[in-house]
Amino acid sequence: MKRLLLVMLLVVSGCNQTGDEATLPSKKVQQTDKIKKELIYPDRPLDRFWNITDIDLDASSVILINADSGHVIYEKNSDVPLPTASMSKMMTELLVLKEINSGELDWDSEIVISDYAYDISHHPGYASVDLSKDRHYTVEELFQAMAIHSANGATIALAEAVSGSEELFVQQMNKQAQQLQLKDTQFVNTTGLDNLDLGDYYSVGSINDTNTMSAQDLAKLAEHLITTYPELLEISNQPAYVLNGQKHENTNWMLEGDLAFNGVDGLKTGYTSLAGYCFTGTIQKDGVRLISVVMGTSSEVERFIETETLYKKAFESMY
């Protein structure tokens, strides 16, 4: 009887051990899957080894990230808040796209042009796409003018359509910045112009204020924007925009022409005397999307040359 009980105990013990061992292969499979996922591009270095250190760019602030992981490949003064100029229009784009996505606004919705939007649109040197008070414009027309030619009047008109006034829209911009944890960001208008340029129309902050963001905040905003609304790239990659029979070139010269760089499809340029020449760019090549921010370069061309240097170096070091 004792012998029988001993045999039964051994059998039960064996079953329990078998059960414990049965859980181990699944853990090994999960770990293997994880490794496979990390090494999905076996010829490329893992993010933690993908860094650029041997370049010196002529810009006040720079950052380059892997858009898929957020990994910083290169940075220079990237946490310093600086004037953003029209790159801050990316936040305006985000809020307008949110309104469209929620059904509060439609691409075909018609917008009346206010005195403010009209006057700014006719101001020489303000990335002008001339707007008329004699007609209504669709959201799509104004959005394309903003995203492609960086039109300030169109930007103001869209903000007023969403919130009723630029002042209220700026409140939404700063609230969204907090939600995205953009810690070095402060908006005082929708366009990125200096408040001084807006004259009597400025509504937030002081007359001497301007929008400020760090390069890392701009990169994070760009990443969120194109990840949430990838359709934006179908607009930002258009080399030109036509309204009322007049052609307006895309301010991003890396799309075509002498400065064209294969794979670039966005995103936003900027310039004021305070900000210098700036560019938030994005490129997709060999299955990898990068986002770059170059702030405070000395010329209109230099911002694209420095961006090209970043891209070339990044893809060279990837293999």
C-alpha positions as CSV (number, residue, x, y, z in Angstrom):
1,M,0.0,0.0,0.0
2,K,2.8,2.4,0.9
3,R,4.5,1.4,-2.3
4,L,1.4,2.3,-4.2
5,L,1.0,5.6,-2.5
6,L,4.7,6.4,-3.3
7,V,4.2,5.6,-7.0
8,M,1.1,7.8,-7.1
9,L,3.0,10.7,-5.4
10,L,5.8,10.4,-8.0
11,V,3.3,10.5,-10.8
12,V,1.5,13.6,-9.5
13,S,4.9,15.3,-8.8
14,G,6.0,14.5,-12.4
15,C,2.8,16.0,-13.7
16,N,3.3,19.2,-11.7
17,Q,6.9,19.5,-13.0
18,T,5.7,19.0,-16.5
19,G,3.1,21.7,-16.1
20,D,5.8,24.1,-14.8
21,E,8.1,23.3,-17.7
22,A,5.2,23.8,-20.1
23,T,5.2,27.5,-19.3
24,L,8.8,28.1,-20.2
25,P,8.7,27.7,-24.0
26,S,6.0,30.4,-24.2
27,K,8.3,32.8,-22.4
28,K,11.2,31.9,-24.7
29,V,8.9,32.6,-27.7
30,Q,7.9,36.0,-26.4
31,Q,11.6,36.9,-25.9
32,T,12.5,35.6,-29.3
33,D,9.6,37.7,-30.9
34,K,10.9,40.7,-29.0
35,I,14.4,40.2,-30.4
36,K,13.1,39.7,-33.9
37,K,11.1,42.9,-33.6
38,E,14.1,44.9,-32.5
39,L,16.2,43.4,-35.3
40,I,13.6,43.7,-38.0
41,Y,16.3,45.5,-40.0
42,P,19.3,43.3,-39.2
43,D,21.8,45.4,-41.2
44,R,21.0,48.6,-39.4
45,P,22.4,49.5,-36.0
46,L,19.9,49.6,-33.2
47,D,18.7,53.1,-32.2
48,R,21.0,53.2,-29.1
49,F,24.0,53.0,-31.4
50,W,22.6,55.3,-34.1
51,N,24.1,58.7,-33.4
52,I,25.9,61.4,-35.3
53,T,28.7,63.2,-33.5
54,D,31.2,64.3,-36.2
55,I,29.4,67.2,-37.9
56,D,29.2,70.9,-37.0
57,L,26.1,72.7,-38.4
58,D,25.9,76.5,-38.8
59,A,22.6,76.9,-36.9
60,S,21.5,78.1,-33.5
61,S,19.6,74.9,-32.6
62,V,19.3,71.5,-34.3
63,I,17.7,68.2,-33.7
64,L,17.3,65.0,-35.8
65,I,15.1,62.1,-34.6
66,N,13.9,58.8,-35.8
67,A,10.1,59.5,-36.2
68,D,9.2,55.9,-35.5
69,S,10.9,55.7,-32.1
70,G,11.6,59.2,-31.1
71,H,15.3,58.4,-30.7
72,V,17.5,61.4,-31.0
73,I,20.2,60.9,-33.6
74,Y,21.7,64.3,-33.4
75,E,21.1,67.5,-31.4
76,K,22.6,70.9,-30.7
77,N,21.1,73.2,-28.2
78,S,17.8,71.4,-28.8
79,D,16.2,72.4,-25.5
80,V,16.7,76.1,-25.9
81,P,13.4,78.1,-26.6
82,L,13.9,80.2,-29.6
83,P,11.6,82.2,-32.0
84,T,9.9,79.8,-34.3
85,A,8.5,82.0,-37.0
86,S,6.1,80.1,-39.3
87,M,7.1,76.7,-38.0
88,S,4.6,77.4,-35.3
89,K,1.9,77.0,-37.9
90,M,2.2,73.3,-37.4
91,M,0.2,73.7,-34.2
92,T,-2.4,75.7,-36.2
93,E,-2.5,72.8,-38.7
94,L,-2.9,70.3,-35.9
95,L,-5.9,72.1,-34.4
96,V,-7.6,72.6,-37.7
97,L,-7.2,69.0,-38.6
98,K,-8.6,68.0,-35.2
99,E,-11.7,70.1,-36.0
100,I,-12.1,68.4,-39.4
101,N,-11.6,65.0,-38.0
102,S,-14.2,65.6,-35.3
103,G,-16.8,66.8,-37.8
104,E,-16.9,70.4,-36.4
105,L,-15.3,71.6,-39.7
106,D,-15.4,70.3,-43.2
107,W,-12.9,70.7,-46.1
108,D,-15.7,72.3,-48.1
109,S,-16.8,74.7,-45.3
110,E,-16.8,78.3,-46.5
111,I,-15.0,81.0,-44.5
112,V,-15.6,84.8,-44.6
113,I,-12.4,86.8,-44.6
114,S,-12.1,89.3,-41.7
115,D,-10.4,92.7,-41.8
116,Y,-7.5,91.2,-39.9
117,A,-7.0,88.2,-42.2
118,Y,-7.4,90.5,-45.3
119,D,-4.9,93.2,-44.1
120,I,-2.2,90.6,-43.2
121,S,-2.7,88.8,-46.5
122,H,-2.0,92.0,-48.4
123,H,1.1,93.0,-46.4
124,P,4.2,92.8,-48.5
125,G,6.8,90.2,-47.3
126,Y,4.3,88.3,-45.1
127,A,4.3,85.1,-47.2
128,S,1.2,86.6,-48.8
129,V,-1.6,84.8,-50.6
130,D,-3.9,87.7,-51.4
131,L,-7.4,87.2,-50.0
132,S,-10.5,89.0,-51.1
133,K,-13.5,90.1,-49.1
134,D,-15.7,89.7,-52.2
135,R,-15.7,85.9,-52.0
136,H,-15.7,83.0,-49.5
137,Y,-12.9,80.5,-49.3
138,T,-13.1,76.9,-48.4
139,V,-11.2,75.4,-45.6
140,E,-9.3,73.3,-48.1
141,E,-8.2,76.4,-50.1
142,L,-7.0,78.2,-47.0
143,F,-5.3,75.2,-45.5
144,Q,-3.3,74.6,-48.6
145,A,-2.3,78.2,-48.7
146,M,-1.1,77.9,-45.1
147,A,0.7,74.5,-45.4
148,I,2.3,75.0,-48.8
149,H,3.0,78.7,-49.1
150,S,2.9,79.6,-45.4
151,A,0.2,82.2,-46.0
152,N,-0.4,84.2,-42.8
153,G,-3.8,85.7,-43.8
154,A,-5.1,82.2,-44.5
155,T,-3.8,81.0,-41.2
156,I,-5.6,83.7,-39.3
157,A,-8.8,83.1,-41.2
158,L,-8.7,79.4,-40.3
159,A,-8.1,80.2,-36.6
160,E,-11.0,82.6,-36.6
161,A,-13.2,80.0,-38.2
162,V,-12.3,77.4,-35.5
163,S,-12.4,79.6,-32.4
164,G,-14.1,82.9,-33.3
165,S,-10.9,84.9,-32.7
166,E,-7.2,84.5,-32.8
167,E,-7.0,85.2,-29.1
168,L,-9.2,82.2,-28.3
169,F,-7.4,80.0,-30.8
170,V,-4.0,80.8,-29.2
171,Q,-5.5,79.6,-25.9
172,Q,-6.2,76.3,-27.6
173,M,-2.7,76.2,-29.0
174,N,-1.1,76.6,-25.6
175,K,-3.5,74.1,-24.1
176,Q,-2.6,71.5,-26.8
177,A,1.1,72.2,-26.1
178,Q,0.6,71.4,-22.5
179,Q,-1.2,68.1,-23.4
180,L,1.7,67.2,-25.7
181,Q,4.2,68.1,-22.9
182,L,5.9,70.7,-25.0
183,K,7.7,72.3,-22.0
184,D,9.6,74.9,-23.9
185,T,6.7,76.3,-25.9
186,Q,4.7,79.5,-25.7
187,F,2.3,80.9,-28.4
188,V,1.1,84.4,-28.7
189,N,-0.4,84.2,-32.2
190,T,-1.3,81.7,-34.9
191,T,1.2,82.6,-37.6
192,G,4.6,82.9,-36.0
193,L,4.9,86.6,-37.0
194,D,6.2,88.9,-34.2
195,N,3.4,90.7,-32.4
196,L,5.1,93.9,-33.5
197,D,4.4,92.9,-37.1
198,L,0.7,92.4,-36.3
199,G,0.4,96.0,-35.0
200,D,-3.0,96.8,-33.5
201,Y,-4.2,93.3,-34.3
202,Y,-2.1,91.5,-31.7
203,S,-4.2,90.1,-28.9
204,V,-2.0,87.9,-26.6
205,G,1.1,88.9,-24.6
206,S,2.9,92.2,-25.2
207,I,3.8,94.0,-28.4
208,N,7.4,92.7,-28.1
209,D,6.4,89.0,-27.8
210,T,6.7,86.3,-30.4
211,N,6.1,82.5,-30.5
212,T,8.9,80.5,-29.0
213,M,9.7,76.7,-29.0
214,S,12.7,74.5,-28.6
215,A,13.9,72.3,-31.4
216,Q,13.0,69.2,-29.4
217,D,9.4,70.5,-28.9
218,L,9.1,71.3,-32.6
219,A,10.3,67.7,-33.5
220,K,7.8,66.2,-31.0
221,L,5.0,68.4,-32.5
222,A,5.9,67.3,-36.0
223,E,6.0,63.7,-35.0
224,H,2.6,63.9,-33.4
225,L,1.2,65.8,-36.3
226,I,2.2,63.5,-39.1
227,T,1.6,60.3,-37.1
228,T,-2.0,61.4,-36.2
229,Y,-2.8,63.0,-39.6
230,P,-0.5,61.4,-42.2
231,E,-2.7,62.9,-44.9
232,L,-1.0,66.2,-44.2
233,L,2.0,64.9,-46.1
234,E,-0.1,64.7,-49.2
235,I,-0.5,68.5,-49.0
236,S,2.9,69.5,-47.7
237,N,4.7,67.6,-50.5
238,Q,3.0,69.6,-53.3
239,P,5.7,71.8,-55.0
240,A,3.2,74.6,-55.7
241,Y,-0.3,75.8,-55.0
242,V,-2.7,77.7,-57.3
243,L,-5.4,80.1,-56.1
244,N,-7.4,82.4,-58.3
245,G,-5.2,81.5,-61.2
246,Q,-2.0,82.6,-59.4
247,K,0.7,80.1,-58.7
248,H,2.4,80.1,-55.3
249,E,5.6,78.0,-54.8
250,N,6.1,75.7,-51.8
251,T,8.5,77.4,-49.4
252,N,10.1,74.0,-48.9
253,W,12.8,74.0,-51.6
254,M,13.8,70.4,-50.9
255,L,10.8,69.1,-52.8
256,E,12.1,70.0,-56.3
257,G,14.7,72.1,-58.1
258,D,18.4,72.4,-57.3
259,L,18.0,71.7,-53.6
260,A,15.6,68.7,-54.0
261,F,16.4,65.7,-51.9
262,N,14.8,62.3,-52.6
263,G,12.3,61.2,-50.0
264,V,11.6,64.7,-48.5
265,D,7.8,65.3,-48.2
266,G,7.4,68.1,-45.7
267,L,7.1,69.9,-43.5
268,K,7.3,73.6,-42.5
269,T,9.6,76.6,-43.1
270,G,9.9,79.7,-41.1
271,Y,11.6,83.1,-41.2
272,T,11.5,86.4,-39.2
273,S,14.4,88.7,-38.4
274,L,14.3,87.4,-34.8
275,A,14.1,83.7,-35.7
276,G,16.4,83.7,-38.7
277,Y,15.8,81.1,-41.4
278,C,14.4,77.8,-40.0
279,F,13.0,74.5,-41.3
280,T,11.3,71.5,-39.8
281,G,11.7,68.7,-42.4
282,T,10.8,65.1,-42.7
283,I,12.0,62.4,-45.0
284,Q,11.2,58.8,-45.6
285,K,13.8,56.5,-47.1
286,D,14.5,52.8,-46.9
287,G,11.6,52.2,-44.5
288,V,12.8,54.8,-42.0
289,R,11.2,58.3,-41.4
290,L,13.3,61.0,-39.9
291,I,12.3,64.4,-38.6
292,S,14.7,67.3,-38.5
293,V,14.6,70.8,-37.1
294,V,17.1,73.5,-38.0
295,M,16.7,76.9,-36.4
296,G,18.5,80.2,-36.8
297,T,20.5,79.7,-40.0
298,S,21.9,82.7,-41.9
299,S,20.1,82.4,-45.2
300,E,17.1,81.0,-47.0
301,V,19.3,78.4,-48.7
302,E,21.4,77.5,-45.7
303,R,18.5,75.9,-43.7
304,F,18.1,73.4,-46.5
305,I,21.8,72.7,-47.0
306,E,22.2,72.0,-43.3
307,T,19.2,69.7,-43.4
308,E,20.6,67.8,-46.3
309,T,23.9,67.4,-44.4
310,L,21.9,65.9,-41.5
311,Y,20.0,63.5,-43.8
312,K,23.1,62.3,-45.7
313,K,25.1,61.7,-42.5
314,A,22.2,59.9,-40.8
315,F,21.6,57.4,-43.7
316,E,25.3,56.8,-44.2
317,S,25.7,55.9,-40.5
318,M,22.6,53.6,-40.6
319,Y,24.3,50.9,-42.7
